[in-house]
């Protein structure tokens, strides 16, 4: 379908750069959105802060950075030619390989000519009388478009360290989420890492192996399952390529957007202890994917959850030689209430003589000092400090842009008590603006590539229908948005994911309102909901 271009027919300042659609972000969401809108015939542009494509995988270059979804599933499905020509090297791909894939996609589909790199969007304002979005960037340029698509990513806005005394520290310090692009030599250096979330779990074994001494400052212990990563052999690759169609369909119909996870069908409490332990051991040996899917009630029943949690704790006690360290590393919360980590020799690393573990609950960090980190107990002399303190997840990237909707409504004001949206796709008061995998959608609770493709395809159809029906404006209705947010809350409260302070509720960001941000009802349920709404002439939306 080729649509008519509207950018010349409106009374718009021609000194400003005009498009039919502008996308913010050149990660996997932004690139597929660009490809899809190009096929519609819309004049489309991506504005990207970085120097290259890849989004999260462009910035996250910390040692050991790796995807926790199997490579063959963490990839696009929209092009069979792409599926057949690309080969992943291992079960769980590394950041360099994922970035290589992103660059391959950009080149294969000629996307770069439609991307402006080094353009960080400072503000986005909806101009009501002309029904256009006006975006200003750090270069001083102003761009205008009928549609604005925020592909800013769920885990892209870093949680900046706010420790007292950080400016006095004389060593080097780095943030895992924005790691330098050049190689860092840690040989002979004493290193401290603050945080034990996913990026820390992946980087700690490598930091320990490459430094003189590593001190880990832990606030909250995390559950982690061995990834048991391995190279993909030619037979596995051939099988996948021959069966991609059925694999992708299983992904689309699955609760978490994955095909190779063996979902349990029984309660953990209806089988014998011996059977449970055998099942957990089998899944531990297989690796990360599917551990907490062993039984149907691990995510909703405390007693059932405890059986899985205690199994992992027993493994920690078995692996870590020092019982004091093992106890500190053993999580006390429900397994799965925070995102489960996948590791390579994480717990084993604490048996190294050059690794220390500090429980900051017992001896809190007071500040950074010129020589390192000061706790209530002592000063740790450190050449390098690594901050692995996570992201301002799901909302941070959007709220870092000064977004104004109708009547000058600020997104920061609308979201002051937590994010609100309809389906995680649109926000009431902000017409013609779409969010890819935004808060209110399943997004981070499964395979992000499946979530991205579903959102992009829904948005593309929505815009295509707008063009076909000669509509110029679409906006989420307040009642529909409120009903959807109530539904998200209701579904979440019946699960154990709501039972701990995780980044799902923004607990890692000081001052952030605690609300459960993603939709936990499942990719399959959500997809059907979105399809029904579209088939009903976009019920819950006002089109004009």
N, C-alpha and C positions, 0 to 999 in steps of 0.2 A: 504493500500500500504506500502510495506517495501522498503526503498531505500538503495542503496549502501552507505557505509561510505567512505568518501574520506580522513579522517584525517591521515590514515596510509600510503597512497600512495604518499604523497608529501614529499619533502625534508624539513622537519620541525624539529627543535630542540626538541628532545623527552623529555628534561627536562622541557619543557613548557607544560602546561595542555591544551590538544587539544580536540576540540569539532566540530561537524558539524554546530551547531548554538549556539550562546550565546545571551541571552536576558538580557537587563539591566532594572531592576525594577520588583518587585513582587507585584504590584497592580493588579487590575482586568484585565488590558490589558496583563501584563506579565504572569499571571497565565493561562489565556485562551490560549495564544500563546504557552506556554510550553506544555499544554495538547494537543494542536493540532499538534505540531511538534513531540511530543512523539508518537502520533498515526501514523505519517508518517514513523516512524522508525529511525528518526534522533537522534543522540546523542546530547542532548540539555541540557543547563545549564542556570539558572538565577543567576545573580549577584545582590545582594540587600544590600543597605546601612544599612537598619534597622535591628532590631533583630527579626522581624516577618513580615508576609505578610500583605497586605491591602493597601499599597501605601499611598495615601492621607489620608485614614481613619486610618492608623496606626499612622501618625504624628498629625493629626488635632483632638486633644482631649480637646479643649477649652470648657468651660461651655456652654451648649446649642447646641453644634455641631450636626447638623441634615441635612439630604439630602432634597433638594427642588424638587425632583422628587418622585412621589408616590412609595412606597416600592415595590409593586407588579410589577412595571415597571422597577425599578432600580435593576434588577437582571438578571442573565444569562438565556438565552433561549435554549442553545445548548443541555441541558440534561433534558428530561421530568421527569426522575426519581428525579433529583435534584429539579425541580419545584414542584413536588408532595410531596416530603418529608419535604421541608422547609416551615415554616409558619412565616410570619411577624406579629408583634404584633400591629402595628399602621399604619395609613395612610402614615405618613412620619417618617421613621425610624431614630433612634438616632445613633450617631457614635459608641457607644459600640455594638449595635445590628448589624450594618453593618460590623464591625470588626469581630464579632462572625461569621457572614455569610462567610466572607473571609476565616477565619480559618477552618470553616466547609468544604468549597470547597477544600482547600489545603489538608485536611485530607482525604476527600472522594475520591479524584482522585490521592492520593499518590504523591503529588507534592513536598513535603518537601525534599525528597531524591535527588531532582534535583535542589535544591536552596542552594546557599552559602550566608548565612546571614553575616552581619557586613563586607561586602565587597563593599566599595565605589569605583566606577570606576573613576580613575584619568585621564586616557588617552585611546584613541582608534585610532589605526593607520592602514591604509590599506597598506598591503605589495603587491605591484603590481606583482612582478615576481612569487610569489606563490599564488596570488589571495586569500589571507586570511586576516582576521582582527586580530590584536594583541591588547589585552586590558590589561592594568596594573591597579592594585587596591592599596588601601592604605595599604594592608598587605604586599606589595612587590611582590605578585604573578603575574605571567603573564599567560593569557589565550589566546588561539588562536582558531579561527573558520572560516568556509567558509562564514557563514551568521551572520550578526549582526543586532539584532532587538532592537531598542530603545523604551522601554515601560516606559519612564521616567515620563510620566504624564503631563497634561496641567497645573495643579495647584499644583505643588509640590516643586518648588523652592521659598523659602520665600524671601520677600523683606526686607532685613535687615535694621534695624533702623540706620540712619546716623545723628542723632541729635547731635549738639554740646553739650559738657559737659556730655555725657552719662556715661563716665568713672568716673565722679565725683559724680554721684548720689549714695547715701548711702542706699537707699531702695532696694526692690526686683523689678525686671522687667521681663516680659514674652512676648513672641510673640505668637499670637493666632495660627499661622500655625505650631508651634513647641512647643506645650504646654507640660509641664512636665507630666510624666506618673503617678506620685504620686499625691494624693489629696492635694490641696492648701487651707488652712484655712484663710479666709478673715474676719472672725468675729472680730469686733472692729477696723478694719483697714480702713484708707482713701485710696481710689483707684482712679486712673486716667486712662482713656482709650483714646488713640489717634486713631481716625479713626471711620467712621460710615458706612463701607461697610457691606457685608453679614455676616462675622464672628462677627463683632461688633453688628449688629442688633440682632443676635442670642444670644450673650453672655451678652449684657447690662442688660436685665431684671434679669438675674440670678446673675450677679455681684452686681447689686443694692440691691437685696433681701438678699444677704449674706455678705454685707460689712456695715461699719458704715456710710460711705458717698462715693458716686461715682460722679466724675467729668468727663463729656464727652467733649472731644475736637474735634469739627467737622470742617472740611474744606468744604466738599460738602455734602449737604443733599441728601438722597437717597429715592427713592420710595420703599415702602414696602407694601405688601398685607398680611393680616392675613392668616396664614397657615390653621387655623381651624382644627388642627390636632385632631385625635380621634382614639381610639382603633378600630381595625378591628374585626367585629363580625364573628362568625362561618359561617353564611349564606353568607357573602361577600367572605370569604376565599374559601368556597365550590364552589361558582359561578366562581371565577377566575380559580380555578384548573380544573373545568369542561370545561372552555373555553379558556385555555391558547393558544391553537393553533391559534384561530382567533384573539386573543389579540395581540400575537406576530407578526402576519402578518400585522395587522393594524399599529403596531409600525414601522415595516420595510418599509411600504409604506407611512408613514406620513412625513410631512415636518420637524417636530422636534423630531421624534422618540418616540412619545407618543400616547397612544390609548384612554385615558380617557379625553382628552381635547376636549371640544366642540368648534370647529372652526366656527367662524361667516362667513356668506356668503354675507353680505351686507356692503356697505360703511357706516361709522358713520355719514356721512353728508346727506344720503338719507332718514334717519328716523327722526321722531320728537324728540325734546328735551326730552319729557316725556318718550318716548320709550327707548331712550339712557340711561337715568338715571335709569330706571327700570332694564335694562340689566346689567349695571355696578353694581347696588346694588345686583342683583341676584348673579353675579360672585364674588363680595366682600364677600357675605354671604357664598357662596360655599367654597371659599378659593383660595389660591394663583394660582393654576394651571388654566391657560386659561384666566386670566383677560385681557391681552392685545391681546388675540385672539378673542375678542368680535366682532370686525369688521375687514374687509379685509385691510383697509387703515391706521390703526393706526401706522404701522411701516414705512409708506412711505409718508404720507401727514401731513404737520404741523398742519393744521386746525383740521383734524380728530384726530390727536394725542393730541392736546390741550384739546379736550373734555374728554378724559380719564385721562389726567394729572390733570386737574382742579377738576375732581371728587375725585381723591385721596387727593389733597390738601384740599378740603372741608372736607374730613374725618379727616385729621390731625387737622384742626381747630376745628372740632366737638369733637375730643377725648382729645386734649391737652388743659388744662384749661387756662394756661398762654398764652395770645395772642402773646407775644413777642417770647416765646419759639416756639409756633406753626409756626410763620413766619420763624424763623431760620430753622426749621425742614422741611419746604415746599420746595421741589426741584423746580428749575427754568428751568432746561433743559427738553428735550423731554423724555417722559416716554418710557423705553425700550432701550434707547441709551446706558445705562449701564444695567448690568444684574439686573433684578428685584429681590428684596429681599422678602423672606417669613418669617413671624415673629409670635411670640406668645407674645402679650402684649408689643410690642416695644414702640409704641407711648404712651401707658398708663403709662409706667414707668416714663415718664417725669413729671407726676403728683405727684410722691413721694417727700416727703419733704427732703429726703436724696440724691437727684439727682440734680446736677447742669449741665448746658449746656453752653459751651463756643464756640462762633463763632470765629475761628482762622483767618477768613478773616478780622474781625474787630480788633482783638487783636492777632496777630500772635505769635506762639511759637518762642522764641528766643533761648532757650537752656534748657537742664536739668541742675539742680544745685544740690548740696548735699541733700537739703531738698525736692526736687520735680521738678516741671516744672515752668519755668519762661516765661511769656508772656510779651508783651509790656506794659501790664497794671499792673501785680502783680506776686508774687510768690505763687504757689499753693503747700502747704505742703502735701506730699503724701507718704504713706507707701509702696504703690505698684503702678507701672506703667505698663499698658498693651498696647502693640503695635499691633493694628489691621490695619496694613498698606498694607495688601494684598500680592500678589505673583508677582514674575517676570514671568508672565503667558506665557505659550506655548513655549517659547524659553529658559527660564532661566536654566532649568535642563539640556538641551542639551549643552548650551554654557558653563556650569560649568565644562564640560568634555573637555579635550584637544583632539578634534577630527581632524584627518588628513586624507584626501582622496588621490586621485591620484596626483602625482607630488608634494607631500607634502602640498597640498592645505588645509588651515585651515578653519574650519567651521566658526570661529569668523570673518575671513576676508570675506568669501562669504556672511555672514549675516550682515556685518557692516552697510548696508543701509536698514536693515530689512530682515526678513526670506524669503527665496526663496526655493520652492520645487515643485515637480510635484505631484499634487493630495494630498499633505500632507503625502505622502507615501514614496517617494524617493527623493534624492537630487542629482542633476547633479554633477559629479566629485567624488561621494562617492558610488562606486559600491557595490552591495550586502549588503547594509545597508538600513533597512526599519525603518520608524517611525510610531508608533501607535498613531493615533489622533494628528498628528503633525500639525504645522501651514500650512495653505493651504487646510485644510479639515474642515468639519462642526463642529466637536468635541464639543466645549463648548457651542454651540448655540442650544443645545437640550439635550436629554437623552444620557449621556456619555456611558452607557452600550450598547446601540444600536450602537453607533459609534464605540466602541471597538470591538464588535462582527463582524461588517462589515469589519473593517480593518484586524482583525486577520484572518478571513476566506478568504479575498482576498490575503493576504500575503501567507497563507498556500497553496492556489491553485497555486499561482505564483511559489513558491518553488517546489511544486509537479511537475509542468510543466517543470521547469528547470531540475529537476532530470530525468524526462521521456524523455526529448528532448536532454539529454546529454550536457546541457549548463552549463558553469562554472561561468559566470559573467553576471549580468544585471545592467544596469545603465540608469538613466533618461537622455534623450537628452536635450540639452540646448534650442533648439527651442521650444520643447514641454513645458518645464518648463516656459519659457518666456510667451508663449501663455496662459498657465494656470494662471500665476500670473496677467497678464493683465485682464483676465476674472474675477478673484477675485476682483480686484480693480474696474472694471466696474460695477459689480453687487452691490458692497458695496456702491458706490457713489450714487446709486438711492434709498438708504434707509436712515432713520434717525439715525441708529446706528452709522453712521460716523459723527454725528453732535456734539459730546461732547468728552471730554477727559476721556476715560475709559481705563480699563486694556485690552480691546479688541485691542486697538492701542498702548498699552504699556505706557500710559500717567502717570501711578502711579510710574514708575521707572525713576528716574532722568537720563538724558542722553540717554535714549533708543529712537531709531528712531521711529517716529510715522507712522506706517502703519497698516491697518486693517488686522489682522492675520488670523482669521477663514474664511471659505467659507460660505457665507450667502445665497446661492442659494437653500438650503434645503437638508435634508438627502435623500429624494426620488430622486431628480434630480441627486445628487452626486452619489448615489448607481448605478443608471442606467449608468452614465458616466463611472464609474469604470468597470462595467460589460461589456460594449461595448469595452473598451480598451483591456480587457483580451481576449475577443472573437476575436479581430483583431490581434492576435499574439503579444499582448502587444505593441500596437502602441504608439509611443512617447518614447519607451525604446529601447536601444541597447542591444541585447542578443548575447553572443558569447560563 
